[in-house]
Amino acid sequence: MIYLIPSQDSFIVYYNADYIPLEFRKDVIEVEALPEGNGILKMDEEGQLYWYQPDLPAPIEPQPTLEEMQMQTLVNIEYLVVMSELSNL
């Protein structure tokens, strides 16, 4: 048996009734099993449980700082100087 406690627009899932806080035991919904999948557990108007997977925005690549760009420029210049010196040997 699986025990669900409504929490905002989702549920808190308990697999053991002994761990449910006393103040929430009146709100428990008992189900035999959860649907396959993962995400946010929700219930539709007909009482069927389903997993909602929100569309998350793509992660934003952090822009390099001014110091990082200056450091990369210096590294590139040093590399070019070394390559130039090696070609003069």
NUVEX-535803 format. One line per field, with one value per residue: residue number from 1; residue in one letter; chain; x, y, z of N, C-alpha, C, CB in turn. Coordinates in nm, 2 decimals. Glycine has a CB too. Layout:
residues N
k = NUM | ...
r = a | ...
c = A | ...
n_east = X | ...
n_north = Y | ...
n_up = Z | ...
ca_east = X | ...
ca_north = Y | ...
ca_up = Z | ...
c_east = X | ...
c_north = Y | ...
c_up = Z | ...
cb_east = X | ...
cb_north = Y | ...
cb_up = Z | ...
end
This chain:
residues 89
k = 1 | 2 | 3 | 4 | 5 | 6 | 7 | 8 | 9 | 10 | 11 | 12 | 13 | 14 | 15 | 16 | 17 | 18 | 19 | 20 | 21 | 22 | 23 | 24 | 25 | 26 | 27 | 28 | 29 | 30 | 31 | 32 | 33 | 34 | 35 | 36 | 37 | 38 | 39 | 40 | 41 | 42 | 43 | 44 | 45 | 46 | 47 | 48 | 49 | 50 | 51 | 52 | 53 | 54 | 55 | 56 | 57 | 58 | 59 | 60 | 61 | 62 | 63 | 64 | 65 | 66 | 67 | 68 | 69 | 70 | 71 | 72 | 73 | 74 | 75 | 76 | 77 | 78 | 79 | 80 | 81 | 82 | 83 | 84 | 85 | 86 | 87 | 88 | 89
r = m | i | y | l | i | p | s | q | d | s | f | i | v | y | y | n | a | d | y | i | p | l | e | f | r | k | d | v | i | e | v | e | a | l | p | e | g | n | g | i | l | k | m | d | e | e | g | q | l | y | w | y | q | p | d | l | p | a | p | i | e | p | q | p | t | l | e | e | m | q | m | q | t | l | v | n | i | e | y | l | v | v | m | s | e | l | s | n | l
c = A | A | A | A | A | A | A | A | A | A | A | A | A | A | A | A | A | A | A | A | A | A | A | A | A | A | A | A | A | A | A | A | A | A | A | A | A | A | A | A | A | A | A | A | A | A | A | A | A | A | A | A | A | A | A | A | A | A | A | A | A | A | A | A | A | A | A | A | A | A | A | A | A | A | A | A | A | A | A | A | A | A | A | A | A | A | A | A | A
n_east = 0.09 | 0.05 | 0.08 | -0.06 | -0.03 | -0.19 | -0.03 | -0.01 | -0.02 | 0.05 | 0.17 | 0.28 | 0.46 | 0.43 | 0.56 | 0.52 | 0.29 | 0.34 | 0.52 | 0.38 | 0.30 | 0.10 | -0.09 | -0.15 | -0.28 | -0.55 | -0.59 | -0.49 | -0.45 | -0.50 | -0.33 | -0.28 | -0.07 | 0.18 | 0.17 | 0.37 | 0.68 | 0.83 | 0.87 | 0.66 | 0.41 | 0.07 | -0.29 | -0.56 | -0.89 | -1.06 | -0.96 | -0.74 | -0.40 | -0.10 | 0.22 | 0.37 | 0.58 | 0.75 | 0.83 | 1.15 | 1.35 | 1.64 | 1.96 | 2.15 | 2.44 | 2.72 | 2.86 | 3.19 | 3.40 | 3.54 | 3.80 | 3.86 | 3.85 | 4.06 | 4.28 | 4.27 | 4.33 | 4.60 | 4.72 | 4.69 | 4.85 | 5.10 | 5.14 | 5.15 | 5.38 | 5.57 | 5.55 | 5.63 | 5.90 | 6.00 | 5.99 | 6.18 | 6.42
n_north = -0.12 | 0.23 | 0.55 | 0.87 | 1.22 | 1.51 | 1.80 | 2.12 | 2.14 | 1.88 | 1.57 | 1.42 | 1.13 | 0.83 | 0.53 | 0.38 | 0.36 | 0.42 | 0.63 | 0.86 | 1.19 | 1.27 | 1.48 | 1.48 | 1.25 | 1.23 | 1.32 | 1.13 | 0.95 | 0.64 | 0.41 | 0.14 | 0.11 | 0.32 | 0.51 | 0.43 | 0.59 | 0.92 | 1.24 | 1.50 | 1.41 | 1.40 | 1.45 | 1.39 | 1.53 | 1.31 | 1.15 | 1.00 | 0.91 | 1.07 | 1.13 | 1.44 | 1.62 | 1.90 | 2.14 | 2.23 | 2.52 | 2.55 | 2.51 | 2.80 | 2.90 | 3.01 | 3.33 | 3.43 | 3.60 | 3.93 | 3.92 | 3.65 | 3.64 | 3.82 | 3.67 | 3.44 | 3.56 | 3.65 | 3.40 | 3.30 | 3.48 | 3.43 | 3.17 | 3.20 | 3.36 | 3.18 | 2.98 | 3.12 | 3.18 | 2.92 | 2.85 | 3.01 | 2.89
n_up = 0.00 | -0.07 | 0.05 | 0.01 | 0.06 | 0.00 | -0.12 | -0.19 | -0.53 | -0.57 | -0.44 | -0.13 | -0.08 | 0.09 | 0.20 | 0.42 | 0.66 | 0.93 | 0.94 | 0.87 | 0.97 | 1.25 | 1.23 | 0.96 | 0.89 | 0.85 | 0.60 | 0.42 | 0.12 | 0.00 | -0.21 | -0.44 | -0.61 | -0.78 | -1.09 | -1.38 | -1.44 | -1.39 | -1.23 | -1.14 | -0.92 | -0.99 | -0.99 | -1.19 | -1.29 | -1.29 | -1.09 | -1.15 | -1.11 | -1.23 | -1.38 | -1.41 | -1.62 | -1.63 | -1.88 | -1.88 | -1.90 | -2.12 | -1.99 | -1.91 | -2.05 | -1.87 | -1.91 | -1.99 | -1.76 | -1.76 | -1.67 | -1.71 | -1.99 | -2.06 | -1.95 | -2.11 | -2.35 | -2.30 | -2.27 | -2.52 | -2.67 | -2.55 | -2.64 | -2.92 | -2.93 | -2.84 | -3.04 | -3.26 | -3.18 | -3.18 | -3.45 | -3.55 | -3.49
ca_east = 0.00 | 0.12 | 0.00 | -0.03 | -0.08 | -0.19 | 0.06 | -0.02 | -0.08 | 0.12 | 0.15 | 0.39 | 0.45 | 0.48 | 0.55 | 0.50 | 0.19 | 0.39 | 0.60 | 0.30 | 0.27 | -0.04 | -0.18 | -0.19 | -0.34 | -0.69 | -0.59 | -0.42 | -0.51 | -0.43 | -0.33 | -0.21 | 0.06 | 0.19 | 0.19 | 0.51 | 0.73 | 0.89 | 0.83 | 0.57 | 0.29 | -0.05 | -0.41 | -0.66 | -1.03 | -1.12 | -0.90 | -0.63 | -0.27 | -0.01 | 0.34 | 0.38 | 0.71 | 0.75 | 0.94 | 1.25 | 1.43 | 1.77 | 2.05 | 2.22 | 2.59 | 2.77 | 2.95 | 3.32 | 3.42 | 3.65 | 3.93 | 3.88 | 3.88 | 4.20 | 4.37 | 4.28 | 4.41 | 4.74 | 4.77 | 4.70 | 4.96 | 5.22 | 5.15 | 5.19 | 5.52 | 5.65 | 5.55 | 5.72 | 6.04 | 6.04 | 6.00 | 6.31 | 6.54
ca_north = 0.00 | 0.35 | 0.66 | 1.00 | 1.33 | 1.63 | 1.91 | 2.22 | 2.07 | 1.75 | 1.48 | 1.36 | 0.99 | 0.75 | 0.38 | 0.32 | 0.45 | 0.46 | 0.76 | 0.98 | 1.27 | 1.25 | 1.59 | 1.46 | 1.12 | 1.25 | 1.36 | 1.03 | 0.88 | 0.51 | 0.35 | 0.01 | 0.14 | 0.45 | 0.49 | 0.42 | 0.72 | 1.01 | 1.38 | 1.55 | 1.33 | 1.48 | 1.37 | 1.46 | 1.54 | 1.18 | 1.08 | 0.92 | 0.97 | 1.07 | 1.21 | 1.56 | 1.66 | 2.03 | 2.18 | 2.32 | 2.59 | 2.50 | 2.58 | 2.92 | 2.89 | 3.13 | 3.41 | 3.45 | 3.74 | 4.01 | 3.87 | 3.52 | 3.67 | 3.87 | 3.56 | 3.36 | 3.64 | 3.64 | 3.26 | 3.28 | 3.56 | 3.36 | 3.05 | 3.25 | 3.40 | 3.05 | 2.91 | 3.21 | 3.16 | 2.78 | 2.85 | 3.08 | 2.81
ca_up = 0.00 | -0.08 | 0.11 | -0.05 | 0.13 | -0.09 | -0.09 | -0.29 | -0.64 | -0.59 | -0.33 | -0.06 | -0.09 | 0.21 | 0.18 | 0.55 | 0.73 | 1.06 | 0.92 | 0.84 | 1.09 | 1.30 | 1.18 | 0.82 | 0.87 | 0.81 | 0.46 | 0.35 | 0.01 | -0.01 | -0.35 | -0.45 | -0.68 | -0.85 | -1.23 | -1.42 | -1.48 | -1.29 | -1.24 | -1.03 | -0.91 | -0.99 | -1.00 | -1.28 | -1.24 | -1.27 | -0.98 | -1.19 | -1.09 | -1.35 | -1.36 | -1.49 | -1.64 | -1.68 | -1.98 | -1.82 | -2.00 | -2.14 | -1.90 | -1.96 | -2.04 | -1.80 | -1.99 | -1.92 | -1.70 | -1.83 | -1.63 | -1.78 | -2.13 | -2.06 | -1.92 | -2.23 | -2.45 | -2.27 | -2.29 | -2.67 | -2.71 | -2.51 | -2.73 | -3.05 | -2.92 | -2.83 | -3.17 | -3.34 | -3.15 | -3.22 | -3.59 | -3.59 | -3.45
c_east = 0.09 | 0.03 | 0.04 | -0.10 | -0.08 | -0.11 | 0.06 | -0.09 | -0.01 | 0.09 | 0.29 | 0.36 | 0.51 | 0.46 | 0.52 | 0.41 | 0.24 | 0.47 | 0.51 | 0.27 | 0.12 | -0.14 | -0.22 | -0.26 | -0.48 | -0.70 | -0.53 | -0.51 | -0.43 | -0.44 | -0.25 | -0.07 | 0.06 | 0.21 | 0.34 | 0.55 | 0.80 | 0.85 | 0.76 | 0.44 | 0.17 | -0.17 | -0.51 | -0.80 | -1.10 | -1.06 | -0.78 | -0.49 | -0.18 | 0.12 | 0.35 | 0.53 | 0.72 | 0.86 | 1.03 | 1.33 | 1.58 | 1.87 | 2.13 | 2.37 | 2.64 | 2.87 | 3.08 | 3.33 | 3.53 | 3.78 | 3.97 | 3.92 | 4.02 | 4.30 | 4.38 | 4.35 | 4.56 | 4.80 | 4.79 | 4.82 | 5.09 | 5.24 | 5.20 | 5.34 | 5.61 | 5.66 | 5.64 | 5.87 | 6.09 | 6.06 | 6.13 | 6.43 | 6.60
c_north = 0.12 | 0.46 | 0.79 | 1.11 | 1.45 | 1.74 | 2.01 | 2.15 | 1.94 | 1.66 | 1.45 | 1.21 | 0.92 | 0.61 | 0.31 | 0.41 | 0.50 | 0.60 | 0.88 | 1.06 | 1.27 | 1.36 | 1.57 | 1.33 | 1.12 | 1.27 | 1.25 | 0.97 | 0.75 | 0.46 | 0.23 | 0.03 | 0.27 | 0.42 | 0.49 | 0.56 | 0.80 | 1.15 | 1.42 | 1.48 | 1.42 | 1.39 | 1.46 | 1.47 | 1.41 | 1.09 | 0.99 | 0.99 | 0.96 | 1.15 | 1.32 | 1.60 | 1.80 | 2.05 | 2.28 | 2.39 | 2.53 | 2.58 | 2.69 | 2.90 | 3.02 | 3.20 | 3.43 | 3.59 | 3.81 | 3.96 | 3.74 | 3.55 | 3.73 | 3.76 | 3.48 | 3.43 | 3.63 | 3.50 | 3.24 | 3.36 | 3.49 | 3.24 | 3.09 | 3.29 | 3.28 | 2.99 | 2.99 | 3.19 | 3.02 | 2.78 | 2.92 | 3.00 | 2.74
c_up = 0.00 | -0.03 | 0.05 | 0.04 | 0.03 | -0.03 | -0.20 | -0.41 | -0.67 | -0.46 | -0.26 | -0.05 | 0.03 | 0.17 | 0.30 | 0.62 | 0.87 | 1.05 | 0.89 | 0.97 | 1.12 | 1.24 | 1.04 | 0.79 | 0.83 | 0.66 | 0.37 | 0.24 | -0.01 | -0.15 | -0.35 | -0.51 | -0.75 | -1.00 | -1.26 | -1.46 | -1.37 | -1.32 | -1.12 | -1.03 | -0.90 | -1.01 | -1.09 | -1.22 | -1.21 | -1.16 | -1.02 | -1.17 | -1.21 | -1.31 | -1.46 | -1.50 | -1.71 | -1.78 | -1.91 | -1.93 | -2.01 | -2.04 | -1.97 | -1.94 | -1.97 | -1.90 | -1.92 | -1.87 | -1.78 | -1.79 | -1.70 | -1.93 | -2.15 | -2.04 | -2.05 | -2.34 | -2.43 | -2.30 | -2.45 | -2.72 | -2.68 | -2.60 | -2.86 | -3.04 | -2.92 | -2.97 | -3.27 | -3.31 | -3.19 | -3.37 | -3.64 | -3.55 | -3.57
cb_east = -0.10 | 0.17 | 0.02 | -0.09 | 0.00 | -0.34 | 0.21 | 0.11 | -0.07 | 0.27 | 0.08 | 0.41 | 0.51 | 0.41 | 0.68 | 0.63 | 0.06 | 0.48 | 0.70 | 0.16 | 0.32 | -0.04 | -0.11 | -0.06 | -0.33 | -0.76 | -0.51 | -0.37 | -0.52 | -0.48 | -0.28 | -0.29 | 0.09 | 0.31 | 0.12 | 0.53 | 0.63 | 1.04 | 0.75 | 0.55 | 0.30 | -0.05 | -0.48 | -0.66 | -1.11 | -1.12 | -1.00 | -0.64 | -0.20 | -0.08 | 0.47 | 0.30 | 0.79 | 0.76 | 0.87 | 1.34 | 1.44 | 1.82 | 2.16 | 2.17 | 2.66 | 2.84 | 2.88 | 3.44 | 3.46 | 3.63 | 3.94 | 3.76 | 3.78 | 4.22 | 4.32 | 4.13 | 4.36 | 4.76 | 4.67 | 4.57 | 4.96 | 5.21 | 5.01 | 5.11 | 5.54 | 5.60 | 5.41 | 5.68 | 6.06 | 5.93 | 5.88 | 6.31 | 6.50
cb_north = 0.00 | 0.38 | 0.65 | 1.01 | 1.36 | 1.68 | 1.86 | 2.29 | 2.16 | 1.76 | 1.35 | 1.43 | 0.93 | 0.79 | 0.33 | 0.28 | 0.38 | 0.35 | 0.74 | 0.93 | 1.42 | 1.26 | 1.72 | 1.46 | 1.04 | 1.36 | 1.49 | 0.92 | 0.96 | 0.40 | 0.46 | -0.09 | 0.02 | 0.53 | 0.60 | 0.32 | 0.80 | 0.99 | 1.40 | 1.71 | 1.23 | 1.59 | 1.34 | 1.39 | 1.63 | 1.10 | 1.00 | 0.89 | 0.89 | 1.13 | 1.11 | 1.68 | 1.55 | 2.14 | 2.24 | 2.23 | 2.74 | 2.51 | 2.48 | 3.05 | 2.87 | 3.10 | 3.55 | 3.42 | 3.73 | 4.16 | 3.85 | 3.44 | 3.77 | 3.98 | 3.48 | 3.33 | 3.79 | 3.68 | 3.16 | 3.34 | 3.70 | 3.31 | 2.98 | 3.36 | 3.49 | 2.96 | 2.90 | 3.35 | 3.17 | 2.68 | 2.91 | 3.21 | 2.71
cb_up = 0.12 | -0.23 | 0.27 | -0.19 | 0.26 | -0.11 | -0.05 | -0.33 | -0.76 | -0.62 | -0.37 | 0.09 | -0.22 | 0.34 | 0.11 | 0.62 | 0.75 | 1.11 | 0.82 | 0.78 | 1.06 | 1.45 | 1.20 | 0.74 | 1.00 | 0.89 | 0.44 | 0.44 | -0.12 | 0.09 | -0.46 | -0.53 | -0.79 | -0.80 | -1.31 | -1.54 | -1.54 | -1.29 | -1.37 | -1.04 | -0.79 | -1.10 | -0.86 | -1.42 | -1.34 | -1.40 | -0.91 | -1.35 | -0.97 | -1.47 | -1.38 | -1.43 | -1.73 | -1.57 | -2.11 | -1.73 | -1.97 | -2.29 | -1.83 | -1.91 | -2.18 | -1.67 | -2.03 | -2.02 | -1.55 | -1.78 | -1.47 | -1.77 | -2.19 | -1.95 | -1.80 | -2.28 | -2.46 | -2.12 | -2.24 | -2.74 | -2.65 | -2.37 | -2.74 | -3.10 | -2.79 | -2.72 | -3.22 | -3.33 | -3.00 | -3.18 | -3.66 | -3.51 | -3.35
end
